[in-house]
Each structure stands twice: as C-alpha cells, then as structure tokens.
C-alpha cells in the first residue's frame, strides 16, 4: 500500500462508516487505514482495527509507542482487560501479547509517541471523572506530559453547543465517537476522522450533541 494522507499540511476528512474493511498480514485482524507515512507495515499509521473473536498474538514491542481507544468489545493483554471506552498509551519499550476472546474494534495510532521516558496510561472513561470545559462542554483528559507536544482528551458537547472560533498552532485530530459536529467546511458524524494542519482555525458547533476523541499539538514538523 502506498502512503496515505501523508502530507501533514493538508486538511483531511475520512468517513470510516463508508469504508470497507481491508485485510492485514494477520488473518485475525481487519483494518481501515486513515493515514500512513512510511513503509506499509512499519510506518506511522492511524487506523480503525477489528480483532476477530478468539484473536491472539505473540508478545511484541511497539517502536515509537502505540495509542489505543477501544470502540467496541473487550481488548485484552497480559496486563489487563479493557472494555469499550478504555484509552491506552503503550510507550516505546512496552511489550505485550494482545488478544480478544469476543472480538473488538479499536482506534489505533502507531509510531506517533517517540520517547522512552513516557508514562504508560490506561484510563476507563466509563469510570473516570469528567471536568467542565465551559458551557455545554465536558472534558476527560487522557494524556499530556511535560516535555512532549501532544495533548489527548475526550470531549462531550451537549446538544446546541457552539464553541468560539479557535486556532490550532500544533494541529488537531478529531475522531467522532457519537453524534456529530459542524464547522465552516461541513458536517461530520459518528465514525468520521478529521485532521487539521498546524495553524488551522475553525468554529465548531454541535446541534445534536457529540462525544469525540481530540488530539492537539502534535502535527508540527
């Protein structure tokens, strides 16, 4: 597979709900790739991944780290079991033997967290305490660490919420988990992935309300 959405200076929108599942090197794993920079099976990649029931994999490391948000089912490894709504950051130097007895669907980012000093993160958003982010907005911080550029969080907007116009000096990625949002360029629903380049600006509203994964600050290059 050739590189995909590899120009980080370009705005990208991908609708995963309308994409077909593609095979991977493992017969137990299907995927929908959203971006890929570098070699097909060893590059920087963002994907939605489906583990078939009974999937089991030998122990392996993750150079430059791995980020996972469990979308459906239960993902597991020798360190624990992670139901839908769990966020994981497995830093460089971490290794595991993942499996899923009943199958699961994951949002996965590989080779995007270089640095051996990062902390390991495992957060169950179902049991976590959310913070107020202003009128109509709740925020659950997932990852941010001194010395590293990115900040990751879940954001929940109540129906009718309108956020003020804002800039993204280090870029922004959004994956919509529930509901939908709108900005000056269009409307986006469940399963849509947006990547806005460094220096971009927009104003977000949500007529129906939404839940979304948001990552900022990591697209300078």
LONUTI-272911 format. One record per atom (N, C-alpha, C): residue in three letters; x, y, z. Coordinates in steps of 0.1 Angstrom, whole numbers, plus 5000, padded with zeros to 4 digits. Example, Ala and Ser with C-alpha at 12.3 -4.5 7.8 and 13.67 -1.06 7.14 Angstrom:
ALA513249435078 ALA512349555078 ALA513249675078 SER512849785071 SER513749895071 SER512950005079 
REM end
This chain:
UNK500849885000 UNK500050005000 UNK500950125000 UNK500550224991 UNK501350354991 UNK500950435003 UNK501750535006 UNK501450625017 UNK500050695015 UNK499450725026 UNK498050775026 UNK497950895034 UNK497451005029 UNK497251135036 UNK498551165044 UNK499651155037 UNK500951175043 UNK501451315044 UNK500751415037 UNK501051555038 UNK500351615050 UNK501151645061 UNK500551695073 UNK500151835072 UNK500451905061 UNK499952035058 UNK498552045052 UNK498051925049 UNK496751925043 UNK495651885053 UNK494451955051 UNK493351915059 UNK492751785053 UNK492351685062 UNK491851555057 UNK490551525065 UNK489651465058 UNK488351415064 UNK488151275058 UNK488051175067 UNK487751035063 UNK486550985070 UNK485650925063 UNK484350875069 UNK484550725070 UNK484850675082 UNK485150535084 UNK483950445082 UNK482750505084 UNK481550425083 UNK481250385068 UNK481750455059 UNK481550425045 UNK482750345038 UNK483850325047 UNK485050255042 UNK484850105043 UNK485450025034 UNK485449875035 UNK486649835044 UNK486349725051 UNK487449665059 UNK488449605049 UNK489749615053 UNK490849565044 UNK491649465052 UNK492149365045 UNK492949265052 UNK494249315057 UNK494849255067 UNK496149285072 UNK497049165071 UNK498349175075 UNK499149055075 UNK498648945084 UNK497848975094 UNK497248875103 UNK495848835098 UNK495548705097 UNK494148675093 UNK493148705103 UNK493548735115 UNK492648765126 UNK492348915127 UNK492948995119 UNK492749145120 UNK492349205107 UNK491349295107 UNK490949375096 UNK491149515100 UNK491249605090 UNK491649745093 UNK491049845082 UNK490949965087 UNK490650085078 UNK491750185081 UNK492650205072 UNK493750295074 UNK493250445071 UNK493650535079 UNK493250675078 UNK494450755073 UNK495650735078 UNK496850785073 UNK497950695074 UNK499050705066 UNK500150625066 UNK501350705061 UNK502450715069 UNK503650775064 UNK504750675067 UNK505450635056 UNK506450535057 UNK506150405051 UNK506850295055 UNK506650165049 UNK505250115053 UNK504650035044 UNK503249985047 UNK503049915060 UNK503949835065 UNK503749765077 UNK504749805088 UNK505449915086 UNK506349965096 UNK506450115097 UNK505350185093 UNK505250325092 UNK504450385103 UNK504350515103 UNK503450595112 UNK502050585106 UNK501150525114 UNK499850495108 UNK498750525118 UNK497550565113 UNK496350575121 UNK495350485115 UNK494650405122 UNK493650305117 UNK492550285126 UNK491450235121 UNK490450165129 UNK490650015126 UNK490749935137 UNK491249795136 UNK490149705142 UNK489849595136 UNK488949495141 UNK489549365144 UNK489549325157 UNK490049195160 UNK488949095159 UNK489148985152 UNK488048885152 UNK488048805165 UNK486848755169 UNK486748675181 UNK487848565182 UNK488448555193 UNK489548455195 UNK490848495191 UNK491048625186 UNK492348665181 UNK493348665193 UNK494548615190 UNK495648615199 UNK496948635192 UNK497848715198 UNK499148755191 UNK500248735201 UNK501448695195 UNK502648675204 UNK503148805209 UNK503948805219 UNK504448925225 UNK505249005215 UNK505049135215 UNK505749225205 UNK505949365211 UNK506949435207 UNK507149575212 UNK506449675203 UNK506449795206 UNK505949905198 UNK506950015197 UNK507850015187 UNK508750125185 UNK507950255183 UNK508450365190 UNK507750495190 UNK506350495195 UNK506050385203 UNK504750385210 UNK503550345202 UNK502450325210 UNK501150285205 UNK500050345213 UNK499050395206 UNK497950455213 UNK496650385208 UNK495750355218 UNK494550275215 UNK493350335222 UNK492250345215 UNK490950375221 UNK490050265218 UNK489550195228 UNK488650075225 UNK487250125222 UNK486850095209 UNK485550145205 UNK484350055207 UNK484649925207 UNK483649825209 UNK484249695213 UNK483549615222 UNK484049485226 UNK485049505238 UNK485849405240 UNK486849405250 UNK488249365245 UNK489149455246 UNK490549425242 UNK491349385255 UNK492349295253 UNK493049245265 UNK494449215262 UNK495249215272 UNK496649165271 UNK497049105285 UNK498249065287 UNK498649005300 UNK498549105311 UNK498449235308 UNK498449345318 UNK496949375323 UNK495949335315 UNK494549365319 UNK493549345308 UNK492349375312 UNK491249365302 UNK490649505301 UNK490349545288 UNK490049685286 UNK488749695277 UNK487549735284 UNK486349735277 UNK486249865268 UNK485149865260 UNK484949985252 UNK484950115261 UNK485550215256 UNK485750335263 UNK487050355270 UNK487950245269 UNK489250245275 UNK490250315266 UNK491150405272 UNK492250465264 UNK493550405270 UNK494450365260 UNK495750315264 UNK496850385256 UNK497850425263 UNK499150465257 UNK500250375261 UNK500750295252 UNK501850205254 UNK503150265249 UNK503950315258 UNK505150395253 UNK506250305247 UNK507150365240 UNK508350295235 UNK509050215246 UNK509350095243 UNK509850005253 UNK508849915259 UNK507549935258 UNK506549855263 UNK506349735253 UNK506049615259 UNK505649505250 UNK504549425256 UNK503749365248 UNK502549285253 UNK502149185243 UNK501249095248 UNK500648985239 UNK499149005239 UNK498649085230 UNK497249125230 UNK496349015225 UNK495049015229 UNK494048915225 UNK492748975227 UNK491748915221 UNK490348945223 UNK489448825222 UNK488948775233 UNK488148655232 UNK486848675224 UNK486148785226 UNK484948805219 UNK485048895207 UNK486248945204 UNK486349035193 UNK486249185198 UNK486849275191 UNK486749415195 UNK487149505183 UNK486749635184 UNK487149735174 UNK487949845181 UNK489049885175 UNK489949985182 UNK490250095172 UNK490450215178 UNK491050325171 UNK492550325175 UNK493450305166 UNK494850275169 UNK495750375161 UNK496750425169 UNK497850515163 UNK499150455166 UNK499950415156 UNK501250355158 UNK502450455154 UNK503550445162 UNK504750515159 UNK504550665159 UNK503750715168 UNK503550855170 UNK503850905184 UNK504450825192 UNK504850865206 UNK506250835209 UNK507250895201 UNK508650865204 UNK509050915218 UNK510050845224 UNK510550885237 UNK510350775247 UNK511450725252 UNK511450615262 UNK511050655276 UNK510950785279 UNK510550825292 UNK509150855294 UNK508350835284 UNK506850855285 UNK506250755295 UNK505250795302 UNK504550705311 UNK503450625304 UNK503250505309 UNK502150415304 UNK500850465310 UNK499750465301 UNK498450515305 UNK497450415302 UNK496450395312 UNK495250315310 UNK494150375317 UNK493150435310 UNK492050505316 UNK490750445311 UNK489850405320 UNK488550365316 UNK487650485317 UNK487250545305 UNK486450665305 UNK485050645312 UNK484550525313 UNK483250495319 UNK483250515334 UNK484450505340 UNK484550525354 UNK485250645358 UNK485750725349 UNK486650845352 UNK485750965355 UNK486351065361 UNK485651185364 UNK485951295354 UNK484951345348 UNK485051445337 UNK485051585343 UNK485651675336 UNK485751815340 UNK484951905332 UNK484452015337 UNK483752115329 UNK484752185320 UNK484452205308 UNK485252275298 UNK484552405294 UNK483552455301 UNK482752565298 UNK481352525295 UNK480552625291 UNK479052595288 UNK478952485278 UNK478152385281 UNK477852275272 UNK479052185269 UNK480152195276 UNK481352115272 UNK481952045284 UNK482151915283 UNK482851835293 UNK484051775287 UNK485151765295 UNK486451715290 UNK486951615300 UNK487551505294 UNK488251405301 UNK489651395296 UNK490651455303 UNK492051455299 UNK492551305299 UNK493251265288 UNK493751135286 UNK495251125287 UNK495851225280 UNK497351225280 UNK497851365278 UNK498851395286 UNK499651515284 UNK500851505293 UNK502051535289 UNK503251515297 UNK504251615294 UNK504851675304 UNK505851775302 UNK507051725294 UNK507451805284 UNK508451765275 UNK508051705262 UNK506751685261 UNK506151625248 UNK505051715243 UNK504851725230 UNK503951835225 UNK502551805225 UNK502051675225 UNK500651645223 UNK499851645236 UNK498551675234 UNK497551665244 UNK496451585239 UNK495951485246 UNK494851405242 UNK493751405252 UNK492451415247 UNK491351415256 UNK490051365249 UNK489051325257 UNK487751315252 UNK486951435255 UNK486151475245 UNK485251595247 UNK483851555244 UNK482951605253 UNK481551575252 UNK480851715251 UNK480051735240 UNK479351855238 UNK477851835239 UNK477151915246 UNK475751905248 UNK475051955235 UNK473851905232 UNK473151955220 UNK473052105220 UNK473252165209 UNK473152315207 UNK474452385211 UNK475452315215 UNK476752385220 UNK477452455208 UNK477852575210 UNK478652645200 UNK479952695206 UNK481052645201 UNK482352685207 UNK482852805200 UNK483652895206 UNK484153015200 UNK485252975189 UNK485453055179 UNK486553025170 UNK487853005177 UNK488652915172 UNK489952885179 UNK490952835169 UNK492252865173 UNK493352825164 UNK493952695169 UNK494752625160 UNK495452505164 UNK496852525159 UNK497752585168 UNK499152615164 UNK499952485161 UNK499552375167 UNK500252245165 UNK499352145158 UNK498252185152 UNK497352095145 UNK496352025155 UNK495451955149 UNK494351895156 UNK493851765149 UNK493651655156 UNK492951545151 UNK491651525159 UNK490551485152 UNK489251455159 UNK488751325153 UNK488351235162 UNK487551115158 UNK486251125165 UNK485151125158 UNK483851135164 UNK483251005168 UNK483050985180 UNK482550865186 UNK481050845186 UNK480350955189 UNK478950965189 UNK478451095185 UNK477351105178 UNK476751235175 UNK477451295163 UNK477551435163 UNK478051505152 UNK478451645155 UNK479251705147 UNK479651845148 UNK479651905134 UNK479652045134 UNK479752115122 UNK480852225124 UNK481452265112 UNK482252385112 UNK482052455099 UNK482952555096 UNK482752625083 UNK482852545071 UNK483452425072 UNK483752345060 UNK482652235058 UNK481852215068 UNK480852105066 UNK480452045079 UNK479751925078 UNK479251855089 UNK479851715090 UNK480051665102 UNK480751535104 UNK479951455115 UNK479851325112 UNK479151235121 UNK479951125127 UNK479251035133 UNK479850925140 UNK480750845131 UNK482050825135 UNK482950745127 UNK483850835118 UNK483550965117 UNK484351055109 UNK485651095116 UNK486751105108 UNK488051135113 UNK488551265106 UNK488951365114 UNK489351495108 UNK490851515113 UNK491651565103 UNK492951615107 UNK493151755101 UNK493351845110 UNK493551985107 UNK495052025109 UNK495652085099 UNK497152115100 UNK497452215110 UNK498752225113 UNK499252325122 UNK498952465116 UNK498352555125 UNK498052685121 UNK496552705116 UNK495852595116 UNK494452595112 UNK493552665122 UNK492352705118 UNK491452775126 UNK490052735122 UNK489152715132 UNK487752685128 UNK486852715140 UNK485552715138 UNK484552725148 UNK483652605148 UNK483452535159 UNK482752415160 UNK481352435167 UNK480352375161 UNK479052375168 UNK478552225168 UNK477652195176 UNK477052065177 UNK475552075179 UNK474752055169 UNK473352065170 UNK472751955178 UNK473251835176 UNK472751715182 UNK473451665194 UNK474651725197 UNK475551675208 UNK476451575202 UNK477551555209 UNK478551465204 UNK479551415215 UNK480251305212 UNK481351265220 UNK482551245210 UNK483751295213 UNK484851285203 UNK486151275210 UNK487051205204 UNK488451205207 UNK489151325201 UNK489951395208 UNK490651515203 UNK492151505207 UNK492951525197 UNK494451525200 UNK494951655193 UNK495751735201 UNK496251855195 UNK497751865198 UNK498451955190 UNK499851995193 UNK500851915187 UNK500551805179 UNK501551705175 UNK501851715160 UNK501351805153 UNK501451805138 UNK502451905133 UNK503151975141 UNK504352055137 UNK505451965131 UNK506052005121 UNK507151915115 UNK508152005108 
REM end
